[in-house]
Amino acid sequence: MSTVSQHPYHPIIYVRGFAATQGEIEEAVSDPYMGFNIGSTKARMAWTGDMKRFFFESPLVRLMCDHDYLDVFVDGEDLLAAERSDCIIPYRSIIIYRYYDEASKDFGTGETPPCRKFRDGTGQANPSPARQNLRQSEECDDAR
C-alpha cells in the first residue's frame, strides 16, 4: 500500500495534565477526549461598548473543523486499544494518550502508577502506545 505525504500535517498526541484526586481521575477517564474537547464562552466588550458573547472553541474542535483531523474512535472503540486489524490509524489523527485509565477504579487498578513507570532506563519518556501503533496511511474507509 502506498502512502501519500500529508505535509505539513502530522499526528497530534494530547496528554492530559494533572488530575490529583481519585474523583478528578474518574472524571478525566469518563470523557473520551479527557477534557480536550471543552471550550468556553466569555463576555467581551465590543468597541461600541456593547457586550457580546465570544466562543472559544477547544483546540480539538478547531483541528477537526479547520484542518480535517479525525479522532481515533470508531464504532465505540479506541483504535489504539482495540484489536482491529481491518483498520489502521489515519496520519491526520488526534490521539488522546489515556494514561489515567490505569489509575481509574472503573478501567484499571484504582492505583496511581509511579512516574518512573513512564520512563525508560535512560530517563527518557517511553513512547506511548499511540506512537508505537501509528502508521502513515490513508484513512480506513470501512471504519468511517
N, CA, C and O atoms as a GROMACS GRO file, in nm:
protein
  576
    1MET      N    1   0.085  -0.117   0.000
    1MET     CA    2   0.000   0.000   0.000
    1MET      C    3   0.090   0.124   0.000
    1MET      O    4   0.182   0.134   0.081
    2SER      N    5   0.063   0.214  -0.088
    2SER     CA    6   0.142   0.336  -0.093
    2SER      C    7   0.087   0.438   0.005
    2SER      O    8  -0.030   0.434   0.044
    3THR      N    9   0.175   0.529   0.044
    3THR     CA   10   0.132   0.635   0.134
    3THR      C   11   0.142   0.768   0.061
    3THR      O   12   0.220   0.785  -0.032
    4VAL      N   13   0.061   0.862   0.106
    4VAL     CA   14   0.058   0.994   0.045
    4VAL      C   15   0.106   1.094   0.151
    4VAL      O   16   0.059   1.093   0.264
    5SER      N   17   0.199   1.178   0.113
    5SER     CA   18   0.251   1.277   0.207
    5SER      C   19   0.138   1.368   0.253
    5SER      O   20   0.057   1.414   0.173
    6GLN      N   21   0.134   1.394   0.381
    6GLN     CA   22   0.032   1.480   0.440
    6GLN      C   23   0.092   1.613   0.485
    6GLN      O   24   0.026   1.691   0.555
    7HIS      N   25   0.215   1.640   0.446
    7HIS     CA   26   0.285   1.760   0.489
    7HIS      C   27   0.197   1.883   0.466
    7HIS      O   28   0.141   1.894   0.357
    8PRO      N   29   0.182   1.973   0.556
    8PRO     CA   30   0.251   1.989   0.683
    8PRO      C   31   0.176   1.926   0.801
    8PRO      O   32   0.205   1.960   0.916
    9TYR      N   33   0.084   1.838   0.776
    9TYR     CA   34   0.004   1.778   0.883
    9TYR      C   35   0.072   1.655   0.938
    9TYR      O   36   0.131   1.575   0.864
   10HIS      N   37   0.063   1.640   1.069
   10HIS     CA   38   0.122   1.526   1.138
   10HIS      C   39   0.025   1.481   1.247
   10HIS      O   40  -0.061   1.558   1.289
   11PRO      N   41   0.039   1.358   1.292
   11PRO     CA   42  -0.045   1.314   1.404
   11PRO      C   43  -0.022   1.402   1.526
   11PRO      O   44   0.090   1.449   1.549
   12ILE      N   45  -0.125   1.423   1.603
   12ILE     CA   46  -0.116   1.503   1.724
   12ILE      C   47  -0.157   1.414   1.841
   12ILE      O   48  -0.264   1.353   1.840
   13ILE      N   49  -0.070   1.407   1.941
   13ILE     CA   50  -0.098   1.327   2.060
   13ILE      C   51  -0.114   1.424   2.176
   13ILE      O   52  -0.021   1.495   2.213
   14TYR      N   53  -0.235   1.425   2.235
   14TYR     CA   54  -0.262   1.507   2.352
   14TYR      C   55  -0.236   1.422   2.476
   14TYR      O   56  -0.272   1.305   2.482
   15VAL      N   57  -0.174   1.483   2.576
   15VAL     CA   58  -0.150   1.417   2.704
   15VAL      C   59  -0.219   1.502   2.811
   15VAL      O   60  -0.190   1.621   2.825
   16ARG      N   61  -0.308   1.440   2.883
   16ARG     CA   62  -0.385   1.510   2.986
   16ARG      C   63  -0.294   1.559   3.097
   16ARG      O   64  -0.200   1.490   3.137
   17GLY      N   65  -0.322   1.678   3.146
   17GLY     CA   66  -0.245   1.734   3.256
   17GLY      C   67  -0.277   1.670   3.389
   17GLY      O   68  -0.321   1.555   3.394
   18PHE      N   69  -0.257   1.739   3.493
   18PHE     CA   70  -0.264   1.688   3.629
   18PHE      C   71  -0.407   1.659   3.675
   18PHE      O   72  -0.495   1.744   3.663
   19ALA      N   73  -0.429   1.540   3.727
   19ALA     CA   74  -0.552   1.504   3.796
   19ALA      C   75  -0.509   1.449   3.932
   19ALA      O   76  -0.452   1.341   3.940
   20ALA      N   77  -0.536   1.522   4.038
   20ALA     CA   78  -0.478   1.490   4.168
   20ALA      C   79  -0.558   1.386   4.247
   20ALA      O   80  -0.501   1.291   4.300
   21THR      N   81  -0.688   1.404   4.253
   21THR     CA   82  -0.769   1.317   4.337
   21THR      C   83  -0.829   1.203   4.256
   21THR      O   84  -0.831   1.208   4.132
   22GLN      N   85  -0.877   1.101   4.325
   22GLN     CA   86  -0.941   0.990   4.256
   22GLN      C   87  -1.064   1.039   4.180
   22GLN      O   88  -1.093   0.991   4.070
   23GLY      N   89  -1.137   1.135   4.237
   23GLY     CA   90  -1.254   1.192   4.168
   23GLY      C   91  -1.215   1.261   4.039
   23GLY      O   92  -1.286   1.248   3.939
   24GLU      N   93  -1.104   1.336   4.039
   24GLU     CA   94  -1.057   1.402   3.917
   24GLU      C   95  -1.012   1.301   3.813
   24GLU      O   96  -1.033   1.320   3.694
   25ILE      N   97  -0.949   1.192   3.858
   25ILE     CA   98  -0.908   1.085   3.766
   25ILE      C   99  -1.031   1.022   3.702
   25ILE      O  100  -1.034   1.002   3.581
   26GLU      N  101  -1.132   0.990   3.783
   26GLU     CA  102  -1.254   0.927   3.730
   26GLU      C  103  -1.326   1.021   3.633
   26GLU      O  104  -1.380   0.976   3.532
   27GLU      N  105  -1.326   1.152   3.664
   27GLU     CA  106  -1.388   1.248   3.574
   27GLU      C  107  -1.313   1.254   3.441
   27GLU      O  108  -1.374   1.261   3.335
   28ALA      N  109  -1.180   1.251   3.446
   28ALA     CA  110  -1.099   1.255   3.323
   28ALA      C  111  -1.124   1.133   3.236
   28ALA      O  112  -1.141   1.147   3.115
   29VAL      N  113  -1.126   1.013   3.295
   29VAL     CA  114  -1.140   0.892   3.214
   29VAL      C  115  -1.282   0.872   3.163
   29VAL      O  116  -1.304   0.793   3.071
   30SER      N  117  -1.380   0.942   3.222
   30SER     CA  118  -1.518   0.927   3.176
   30SER      C  119  -1.544   1.004   3.047
   30SER      O  120  -1.647   0.984   2.982
   31ASP      N  121  -1.452   1.092   3.009
   31ASP     CA  122  -1.464   1.171   2.886
   31ASP      C  123  -1.370   1.111   2.782
   31ASP      O  124  -1.249   1.101   2.807
   32PRO      N  125  -1.421   1.070   2.664
   32PRO     CA  126  -1.331   1.010   2.565
   32PRO      C  127  -1.217   1.102   2.524
   32PRO      O  128  -1.111   1.054   2.485
   33TYR      N  129  -1.238   1.233   2.534
   33TYR     CA  130  -1.135   1.329   2.495
   33TYR      C  131  -1.060   1.385   2.616
   33TYR      O  132  -0.977   1.474   2.601
   34MET      N  133  -1.088   1.333   2.733
   34MET     CA  134  -1.022   1.371   2.859
   34MET      C  135  -1.020   1.523   2.880
   34MET      O  136  -0.925   1.576   2.938
   35GLY      N  137  -1.124   1.592   2.833
   35GLY     CA  138  -1.137   1.735   2.855
   35GLY      C  139  -1.083   1.822   2.743
   35GLY      O  140  -1.104   1.943   2.744
   36PHE      N  141  -1.013   1.764   2.645
   36PHE     CA  142  -0.957   1.844   2.536
   36PHE      C  143  -1.065   1.898   2.443
   36PHE      O  144  -1.036   1.982   2.358
   37ASN      N  145  -1.187   1.851   2.457
   37ASN     CA  146  -1.298   1.898   2.375
   37ASN      C  147  -1.371   2.017   2.438
   37ASN      O  148  -1.462   2.072   2.377
   38ILE      N  149  -1.332   2.057   2.557
   38ILE     CA  150  -1.403   2.162   2.628
   38ILE      C  151  -1.351   2.299   2.588
   38ILE      O  152  -1.232   2.328   2.594
   39GLY      N  153  -1.443   2.382   2.546
   39GLY     CA  154  -1.412   2.521   2.514
   39GLY      C  155  -1.475   2.610   2.620
   39GLY      O  156  -1.502   2.565   2.731
   40SER      N  157  -1.500   2.734   2.586
   40SER     CA  158  -1.565   2.823   2.682
   40SER      C  159  -1.637   2.935   2.608
   40SER      O  160  -1.610   2.962   2.491
   41THR      N  161  -1.728   2.998   2.677
   41THR     CA  162  -1.799   3.114   2.625
   41THR      C  163  -1.776   3.228   2.723
   41THR      O  164  -1.799   3.214   2.843
   42LYS      N  165  -1.730   3.340   2.672
   42LYS     CA  166  -1.699   3.455   2.757
   42LYS      C  167  -1.770   3.578   2.703
   42LYS      O  168  -1.802   3.587   2.584
   43ALA      N  169  -1.793   3.672   2.791
   43ALA     CA  170  -1.848   3.801   2.750
   43ALA      C  171  -1.731   3.892   2.714
   43ALA      O  172  -1.632   3.900   2.787
   44ARG      N  173  -1.743   3.959   2.601
   44ARG     CA  174  -1.642   4.054   2.556
   44ARG      C  175  -1.711   4.186   2.524
   44ARG      O  176  -1.824   4.188   2.474
   45MET      N  177  -1.642   4.293   2.552
   45MET     CA  178  -1.699   4.423   2.521
   45MET      C  179  -1.650   4.466   2.383
   45MET      O  180  -1.530   4.470   2.357
   46ALA      N  181  -1.745   4.498   2.295
   46ALA     CA  182  -1.713   4.547   2.162
   46ALA      C  183  -1.668   4.693   2.172
   46ALA      O  184  -1.685   4.756   2.276
   47TRP      N  185  -1.611   4.746   2.066
   47TRP     CA  186  -1.563   4.884   2.065
   47TRP      C  187  -1.677   4.983   2.086
   47TRP      O  188  -1.654   5.097   2.125
   48THR      N  189  -1.801   4.937   2.062
   48THR     CA  190  -1.919   5.022   2.082
   48THR      C  191  -1.963   5.027   2.228
   48THR      O  192  -2.048   5.108   2.264
   49GLY      N  193  -1.904   4.941   2.310
   49GLY     CA  194  -1.946   4.931   2.450
   49GLY      C  195  -2.047   4.822   2.473
   49GLY      O  196  -2.080   4.792   2.588
   50ASP      N  197  -2.099   4.761   2.365
   50ASP     CA  198  -2.194   4.650   2.377
   50ASP      C  199  -2.121   4.524   2.423
   50ASP      O  200  -2.008   4.498   2.383
   51MET      N  201  -2.190   4.447   2.507
   51MET     CA  202  -2.136   4.317   2.549
   51MET      C  203  -2.180   4.210   2.449
   51MET      O  204  -2.297   4.204   2.411
   52LYS      N  205  -2.087   4.128   2.408
   52LYS     CA  206  -2.115   4.020   2.313
   52LYS      C  207  -2.054   3.892   2.364
   52LYS      O  208  -1.955   3.893   2.438
   53ARG      N  209  -2.114   3.783   2.325
   53ARG     CA  210  -2.056   3.653   2.358
   53ARG      C  211  -1.941   3.625   2.264
   53ARG      O  212  -1.947   3.657   2.145
   54PHE      N  213  -1.838   3.564   2.317
   54PHE     CA  214  -1.727   3.519   2.234
   54PHE      C  215  -1.704   3.372   2.266
   54PHE      O  216  -1.687   3.335   2.382
   55PHE      N  217  -1.704   3.288   2.163
   55PHE     CA  218  -1.690   3.144   2.180
   55PHE      C  219  -1.547   3.101   2.152
   55PHE      O  220  -1.495   3.121   2.042
   56PHE      N  221  -1.485   3.042   2.252
   56PHE     CA  222  -1.352   2.985   2.237
   56PHE      C  223  -1.370   2.836   2.212
   56PHE      O  224  -1.399   2.760   2.305
   57GLU      N  225  -1.353   2.794   2.088
   57GLU     CA  226  -1.360   2.651   2.059
   57GLU      C  227  -1.235   2.584   2.114
   57GLU      O  228  -1.128   2.645   2.119
   58SER      N  229  -1.251   2.462   2.152
   58SER     CA  230  -1.134   2.390   2.202
   58SER      C  231  -1.036   2.364   2.087
   58SER      O  232  -1.076   2.365   1.971
   59PRO      N  233  -0.910   2.341   2.118
   59PRO     CA  234  -0.813   2.311   2.013
   59PRO      C  235  -0.852   2.185   1.935
   59PRO      O  236  -0.830   2.176   1.814
   60LEU      N  237  -0.911   2.089   2.004
   60LEU     CA  238  -0.953   1.965   1.937
   60LEU      C  239  -1.061   1.995   1.833
   60LEU      O  240  -1.054   1.944   1.721
   61VAL      N  241  -1.158   2.076   1.868
   61VAL     CA  242  -1.266   2.111   1.775
   61VAL      C  243  -1.210   2.189   1.656
   61VAL      O  244  -1.248   2.163   1.542
   62ARG      N  245  -1.120   2.283   1.682
   62ARG     CA  246  -1.061   2.360   1.571
   62ARG      C  247  -0.982   2.272   1.476
   62ARG      O  248  -0.990   2.289   1.354
   63LEU      N  249  -0.906   2.177   1.530
   63LEU     CA  250  -0.830   2.086   1.442
   63LEU      C  251  -0.924   2.002   1.356
   63LEU      O  252  -0.896   1.978   1.238
   64MET      N  253  -1.034   1.957   1.414
   64MET     CA  254  -1.128   1.874   1.338
   64MET      C  255  -1.204   1.956   1.234
   64MET      O  256  -1.222   1.910   1.122
   65CYS      N  257  -1.246   2.076   1.269
   65CYS     CA  258  -1.324   2.158   1.176
   65CYS      C  259  -1.238   2.229   1.072
   65CYS      O  260  -1.274   2.232   0.954
   66ASP      N  261  -1.127   2.285   1.114
   66ASP     CA  262  -1.047   2.368   1.025
   66ASP      C  263  -0.940   2.292   0.947
   66ASP      O  264  -0.898   2.337   0.840
   67HIS      N  265  -0.897   2.177   0.998
   67HIS     CA  266  -0.784   2.108   0.936
   67HIS      C  267  -0.813   1.961   0.905
   67HIS      O  268  -0.721   1.886   0.871
   68ASP      N  269  -0.938   1.920   0.916
   68ASP     CA  270  -0.981   1.784   0.880
   68ASP      C  271  -0.910   1.673   0.956
   68ASP      O  272  -0.888   1.565   0.901
   69TYR      N  273  -0.876   1.699   1.081
   69TYR     CA  274  -0.822   1.593   1.165
   69TYR      C  275  -0.936   1.502   1.209
   69TYR      O  276  -1.052   1.544   1.213
   70LEU      N  277  -0.904   1.379   1.242
   70LEU     CA  278  -1.001   1.281   1.289
   70LEU      C  279  -0.957   1.227   1.424
   70LEU      O  280  -0.837   1.219   1.452
   71ASP      N  281  -1.055   1.190   1.506
   71ASP     CA  282  -1.017   1.120   1.628
   71ASP      C  283  -0.995   0.973   1.593
   71ASP      O  284  -1.015   0.933   1.478
   72VAL      N  285  -0.956   0.894   1.688
   72VAL     CA  286  -0.927   0.753   1.661
   72VAL      C  287  -1.035   0.662   1.720
   72VAL      O  288  -1.010   0.545   1.748
   73PHE      N  289  -1.156   0.716   1.737
   73PHE     CA  290  -1.267   0.638   1.789
   73PHE      C  291  -1.357   0.596   1.674
   73PHE      O  292  -1.404   0.680   1.596
   74VAL      N  293  -1.382   0.466   1.662
   74VAL     CA  294  -1.469   0.412   1.558
   74VAL      C  295  -1.558   0.305   1.620
   74VAL      O  296  -1.510   0.214   1.687
   75ASP      N  297  -1.688   0.317   1.597
   75ASP     CA  298  -1.785   0.220   1.649
   75ASP      C  299  -1.770   0.200   1.800
   75ASP      O  300  -1.783   0.087   1.848
   76GLY      N  301  -1.745   0.308   1.873
   76GLY     CA  302  -1.734   0.299   2.018
   76GLY      C  303  -1.602   0.242   2.068
   76GLY      O  304  -1.588   0.218   2.188
   77GLU      N  305  -1.506   0.221   1.980
   77GLU     CA  306  -1.377   0.168   2.020
   77GLU      C  307  -1.266   0.268   1.994
   77GLU      O  308  -1.273   0.348   1.900
   78ASP      N  309  -1.164   0.263   2.077
   78ASP     CA  310  -1.042   0.339   2.055
   78ASP      C  311  -0.953   0.250   1.969
   78ASP      O  312  -0.911   0.143   2.012
   79LEU      N  313  -0.923   0.295   1.846
   79LEU     CA  314  -0.846   0.211   1.755
   79LEU      C  315  -0.708   0.176   1.808
   79LEU      O  316  -0.650   0.075   1.766
   80LEU      N  317  -0.654   0.256   1.899
   80LEU     CA  318  -0.524   0.224   1.955
   80LEU      C  319  -0.530   0.110   2.053
   80LEU      O  320  -0.436   0.032   2.066
   81ALA      N  321  -0.643   0.098   2.123
   81ALA     CA  322  -0.658  -0.007   2.223
   81ALA      C  323  -0.725  -0.131   2.165
   81ALA      O  324  -0.708  -0.241   2.218
   82ALA      N  325  -0.801  -0.114   2.059
   82ALA     CA  326  -0.878  -0.224   2.002
   82ALA      C  327  -0.790  -0.314   1.917
   82ALA      O  328  -0.686  -0.272   1.864
   83GLU      N  329  -0.831  -0.435   1.905
   83GLU     CA  330  -0.763  -0.530   1.817
   83GLU      C  331  -0.836  -0.529   1.684
   83GLU      O  332  -0.909  -0.622   1.651
   84ARG      N  333  -0.815  -0.423   1.607
   84ARG     CA  334  -0.883  -0.406   1.478
   84ARG      C  335  -0.781  -0.414   1.366
   84ARG      O  336  -0.724  -0.312   1.326
   85SER      N  337  -0.758  -0.533   1.316
   85SER     CA  338  -0.661  -0.548   1.207
   85SER      C  339  -0.717  -0.497   1.075
   85SER      O  340  -0.643  -0.483   0.977
   86ASP      N  341  -0.849  -0.468   1.071
   86ASP     CA  342  -0.911  -0.422   0.948
   86ASP      C  343  -0.888  -0.273   0.923
   86ASP      O  344  -0.926  -0.222   0.817
   87CYS      N  345  -0.828  -0.204   1.017
   87CYS     CA  346  -0.814  -0.060   1.003
   87CYS      C  347  -0.683  -0.012   1.065
   87CYS      O  348  -0.641  -0.061   1.170
   88ILE      N  349  -0.620   0.082   0.998
   88ILE     CA  350  -0.500   0.143   1.053
   88ILE      C  351  -0.528   0.289   1.084
   88ILE      O  352  -0.623   0.347   1.032
   89ILE      N  353  -0.446   0.347   1.168
   89ILE     CA  354  -0.467   0.482   1.217
   89ILE      C  355  -0.436   0.583   1.106
   89ILE      O  356  -0.327   0.578   1.048
   90PRO      N  357  -0.529   0.674   1.077
   90PRO     CA  358  -0.501   0.777   0.976
   90PRO      C  359  -0.385   0.867   1.019
   90PRO      O  360  -0.366   0.891   1.138
   91TYR      N  361  -0.310   0.915   0.923
   91TYR     CA  362  -0.195   1.001   0.953
   91TYR      C  363  -0.239   1.132   1.018
   91TYR      O  364  -0.172   1.181   1.108
   92ARG      N  365  -0.349   1.189   0.973
   92ARG     CA  366  -0.400   1.316   1.027
   92ARG      C  367  -0.497   1.284   1.141
   92ARG      O  368  -0.617   1.305   1.130
   93SER      N  369  -0.441   1.233   1.250
   93SER     CA  370  -0.520   1.188   1.364
   93SER      C  371  -0.494   1.270   1.488
   93SER      O  372  -0.386   1.326   1.507
   94ILE      N  373  -0.596   1.277   1.573
   94ILE     CA  374  -0.582   1.330   1.708
   94ILE      C  375  -0.593   1.211   1.801
   94ILE      O  376  -0.692   1.138   1.801
   95ILE      N  377  -0.490   1.193   1.880
   95ILE     CA  378  -0.482   1.078   1.970
   95ILE      C  379  -0.477   1.132   2.113
   95ILE      O  380  -0.398   1.221   2.144
   96ILE      N  381  -0.560   1.077   2.199
   96ILE     CA  382  -0.558   1.113   2.340
   96ILE      C  383  -0.485   1.001   2.412
   96ILE      O  384  -0.535   0.888   2.419
   97TYR      N  385  -0.368   1.031   2.466
   97TYR     CA  386  -0.293   0.930   2.541
   97TYR      C  387  -0.359   0.915   2.677
   97TYR      O  388  -0.352   1.006   2.760
   98ARG      N  389  -0.423   0.802   2.700
   98ARG     CA  390  -0.510   0.781   2.815
   98ARG      C  391  -0.437   0.716   2.932
   98ARG      O  392  -0.477   0.609   2.978
   99TYR      N  393  -0.333   0.779   2.981
   99TYR     CA  394  -0.256   0.717   3.089
   99TYR      C  395  -0.329   0.716   3.222
   99TYR      O  396  -0.287   0.643   3.312
  100TYR      N  397  -0.435   0.793   3.238
  100TYR     CA  398  -0.512   0.789   3.363
  100TYR      C  399  -0.604   0.668   3.371
  100TYR      O  400  -0.652   0.637   3.480
  101ASP      N  401  -0.629   0.599   3.261
  101ASP     CA  402  -0.718   0.483   3.266
  101ASP      C  403  -0.670   0.379   3.367
  101ASP      O  404  -0.750   0.319   3.438
  102GLU      N  405  -0.540   0.357   3.373
  102GLU     CA  406  -0.484   0.258   3.466
  102GLU      C  407  -0.512   0.295   3.612
  102GLU      O  408  -0.528   0.206   3.695
  103ALA      N  409  -0.518   0.424   3.643
  103ALA     CA  410  -0.542   0.471   3.779
  103ALA      C  411  -0.690   0.477   3.813
  103ALA      O  412  -0.726   0.505   3.928
  104SER      N  413  -0.777   0.453   3.716
  104SER     CA  414  -0.921   0.457   3.737
  104SER      C  415  -0.970   0.328   3.804
  104SER      O  416  -0.919   0.220   3.776
  105LYS      N  417  -1.067   0.341   3.893
  105LYS     CA  418  -1.128   0.223   3.954
  105LYS      C  419  -1.212   0.146   3.852
  105LYS      O  420  -1.226   0.024   3.863
  106ASP      N  421  -1.268   0.217   3.754
  106ASP     CA  422  -1.352   0.152   3.653
  106ASP      C  423  -1.271   0.083   3.543
  106ASP      O  424  -1.309  -0.025   3.498
  107PHE      N  425  -1.160   0.144   3.500
  107PHE     CA  426  -1.085   0.093   3.386
  107PHE      C  427  -0.953   0.027   3.424
  107PHE      O  428  -0.893  -0.043   3.342
  108GLY      N  429  -0.907   0.050   3.546
  108GLY     CA  430  -0.776  -0.003   3.585
  108GLY      C  431  -0.777  -0.057   3.726
  108GLY      O  432  -0.876  -0.115   3.771
  109THR      N  433  -0.667  -0.038   3.794
  109THR     CA  434  -0.650  -0.091   3.929
  109THR      C  435  -0.697   0.003   4.037
  109THR      O  436  -0.718  -0.039   4.151
  110GLY      N  437  -0.716   0.132   4.003
  110GLY     CA  438  -0.750   0.230   4.104
  110GLY      C  439  -0.629   0.284   4.176
  110GLY      O  440  -0.641   0.366   4.267
  111GLU      N  441  -0.510   0.238   4.138
  111GLU     CA  442  -0.384   0.282   4.197
  111GLU      C  443  -0.310   0.368   4.096
  111GLU      O  444  -0.297   0.330   3.980
  112THR      N  445  -0.259   0.484   4.140
  112THR     CA  446  -0.183   0.572   4.053
  112THR      C  447  -0.042   0.514   4.035
  112THR      O  448   0.029   0.494   4.133
  113PRO      N  449  -0.001   0.487   3.910
  113PRO     CA  450   0.133   0.431   3.889
  113PRO      C  451   0.240   0.537   3.917
  113PRO      O  452   0.216   0.656   3.900
  114PRO      N  453   0.357   0.492   3.960
  114PRO     CA  454   0.465   0.588   3.984
  114PRO      C  455   0.516   0.648   3.853
  114PRO      O  456   0.506   0.584   3.748
  115CYS      N  457   0.569   0.768   3.859
  115CYS     CA  458   0.619   0.837   3.739
  115CYS      C  459   0.727   0.756   3.669
  115CYS      O  460   0.736   0.760   3.546
  116ARG      N  461   0.809   0.683   3.743
  116ARG     CA  462   0.918   0.608   3.680
  116ARG      C  463   0.867   0.502   3.583
  116ARG      O  464   0.941   0.457   3.495
  117LYS      N  465   0.741   0.462   3.596
  117LYS     CA  466   0.685   0.365   3.502
  117LYS      C  467   0.682   0.420   3.360
  117LYS      O  468   0.688   0.344   3.263
  118PHE      N  469   0.673   0.552   3.347
  118PHE     CA  470   0.663   0.615   3.216
  118PHE      C  471   0.798   0.656   3.160
  118PHE      O  472   0.805   0.729   3.061
  119ARG      N  473   0.906   0.611   3.222
  119ARG     CA  474   1.041   0.644   3.176
  119ARG      C  475   1.119   0.515   3.152
  119ARG      O  476   1.098   0.416   3.222
  120ASP      N  477   1.207   0.517   3.054
  120ASP     CA  478   1.291   0.400   3.030
  120ASP      C  479   1.418   0.411   3.116
  120ASP      O  480   1.429   0.505   3.195
  121GLY      N  481   1.510   0.319   3.103
  121GLY     CA  482   1.630   0.316   3.185
  121GLY      C  483   1.722   0.435   3.166
  121GLY      O  484   1.809   0.458   3.250
  122THR      N  485   1.706   0.512   3.059
  122THR     CA  486   1.792   0.628   3.034
  122THR      C  487   1.731   0.756   3.089
  122THR      O  488   1.791   0.863   3.075
  123GLY      N  489   1.613   0.747   3.150
  123GLY     CA  490   1.547   0.868   3.199
  123GLY      C  491   1.462   0.935   3.094
  123GLY      O  492   1.403   1.040   3.120
  124GLN      N  493   1.456   0.877   2.974
  124GLN     CA  494   1.375   0.932   2.866
  124GLN      C  495   1.234   0.877   2.875
  124GLN      O  496   1.213   0.765   2.922
  125ALA      N  497   1.139   0.955   2.831
  125ALA     CA  498   0.999   0.911   2.831
  125ALA      C  499   0.983   0.794   2.735
  125ALA      O  500   1.036   0.795   2.624
  126ASN      N  501   0.909   0.694   2.778
  126ASN     CA  502   0.878   0.581   2.691
  126ASN      C  503   0.781   0.626   2.583
  126ASN      O  504   0.692   0.707   2.611
  127PRO      N  505   0.795   0.576   2.461
  127PRO     CA  506   0.696   0.613   2.359
  127PRO      C  507   0.560   0.557   2.398
  127PRO      O  508   0.548   0.445   2.446
  128SER      N  509   0.458   0.637   2.375
  128SER     CA  510   0.324   0.593   2.409
  128SER      C  511   0.279   0.484   2.314
  128SER      O  512   0.335   0.470   2.205
  129PRO      N  513   0.179   0.405   2.354
  129PRO     CA  514   0.122   0.307   2.261
  129PRO      C  515   0.073   0.375   2.134
  129PRO      O  516   0.078   0.316   2.026
  130ALA      N  517   0.024   0.499   2.147
  130ALA     CA  518  -0.023   0.571   2.029
  130ALA      C  519   0.089   0.588   1.929
  130ALA      O  520   0.070   0.566   1.809
  131ARG      N  521   0.206   0.627   1.976
  131ARG     CA  522   0.319   0.649   1.886
  131ARG      C  523   0.368   0.518   1.827
  131ARG      O  524   0.406   0.513   1.710
  132GLN      N  525   0.366   0.412   1.905
  132GLN     CA  526   0.413   0.284   1.857
  132GLN      C  527   0.320   0.225   1.750
  132GLN      O  528   0.367   0.158   1.658
  133ASN      N  529   0.192   0.251   1.761
  133ASN     CA  530   0.094   0.192   1.670
  133ASN      C  531   0.062   0.279   1.549
  133ASN      O  532  -0.006   0.234   1.456
  134LEU      N  533   0.109   0.402   1.549
  134LEU     CA  534   0.073   0.495   1.444
  134LEU      C  535   0.145   0.460   1.314
  134LEU      O  536   0.266   0.440   1.312
  135ARG      N  537   0.071   0.454   1.208
  135ARG     CA  538   0.128   0.428   1.077
  135ARG      C  539   0.073   0.531   0.980
  135ARG      O  540  -0.046   0.560   0.980
  136GLN      N  541   0.160   0.586   0.898
  136GLN     CA  542   0.116   0.683   0.798
  136GLN      C  543   0.037   0.607   0.693
  136GLN      O  544   0.085   0.509   0.637
  137SER      N  545  -0.085   0.652   0.667
  137SER     CA  546  -0.168   0.579   0.573
  137SER      C  547  -0.288   0.663   0.531
  137SER      O  548  -0.309   0.774   0.578
  138GLU      N  549  -0.362   0.606   0.443
  138GLU     CA  550  -0.491   0.662   0.407
  138GLU      C  551  -0.590   0.624   0.515
  138GLU      O  552  -0.568   0.527   0.587
  139GLU      N  553  -0.696   0.698   0.527
  139GLU     CA  554  -0.800   0.670   0.625
  139GLU      C  555  -0.864   0.536   0.594
  139GLU      O  556  -0.876   0.498   0.477
  140CYS      N  557  -0.904   0.464   0.697
  140CYS     CA  558  -0.971   0.336   0.680
  140CYS      C  559  -1.116   0.364   0.640
  140CYS      O  560  -1.197   0.406   0.722
  141ASP      N  561  -1.146   0.341   0.515
  141ASP     CA  562  -1.279   0.374   0.463
  141ASP      C  563  -1.389   0.292   0.526
  141ASP      O  564  -1.501   0.341   0.541
  142ASP      N  565  -1.361   0.167   0.562
  142ASP     CA  566  -1.464   0.081   0.621
  142ASP      C  567  -1.507   0.127   0.758
  142ASP      O  568  -1.620   0.101   0.800
  143ALA      N  569  -1.419   0.196   0.830
  143ALA     CA  570  -1.448   0.232   0.968
  143ALA      C  571  -1.522   0.366   0.978
  143ALA      O  572  -1.582   0.392   1.083
  144ARG      N  573  -1.522   0.450   0.878
  144ARG     CA  574  -1.585   0.582   0.888
  144ARG      C  575  -1.713   0.586   0.809
  144ARG      O  576  -1.780   0.689   0.806
   0.00000   0.00000   0.00000
